[in-house]
Amino acid sequence: MSVRHERSRPVDRRVRLQGRPVDSYPALPPEAERGSVRRVTVVGEEILSRSCQEVTRFGSPGLSALIDDMFLTMYVADGAGLAANQVDVDLRLFVYDCLDDHGIRHVGHLVNPVLDPPDPGSRRLVDDVEGCLSVPGAGMAVPRTDHAVVRGLDQDGEPVVIEGTGYFARCLQHETDHLLGHTYLDRLSKRDRTEALRQMADRREDVFARRAAKAAGLER
């Protein structure tokens, strides 16, 4: 998911790491410091249109390295969230580093995430512009609930429950959708989907150039 730059409320510097409050966290997470940049898949590639496989092996160096790579790739692409199939890996896993509407920063990863169904009595849909690292350069209004709870595991297999409101709730829903084989384009009307693809065609090369320049800057 793309970063939303505009903020309607003052930024609160509190941080929640894996759902738990911490005093601070580096602007570039240590996971990203350890990682390598991977190619981001683009809408139309088959891996983005099917459900991902569950992770069954926990605590492995390979899973830890994948999470590190996903964090760095997300950072280089100016993202707020990134799913494993967006780096061409068929696993149910996503990472995130996202501000909510109160300016609280949420950082972490979720393995085998499941989105809790919203309570019908309190369910509220909000239209807001949404972007996607796999739909480079496009942004369209998408209705999402303003509250989300996602249950899953961490890389060691320990249970994790992440709750989000506002823009962070949108991020959680967006990334969970990816692991079910959906992009936000699937939630658009035919006309809006066509417009999003037109935007991508016009802007994708500029987006790729910015990502390449940021990656090159990290190597210096």
Disulfide bonds with the S-S distance in Angstrom:
none
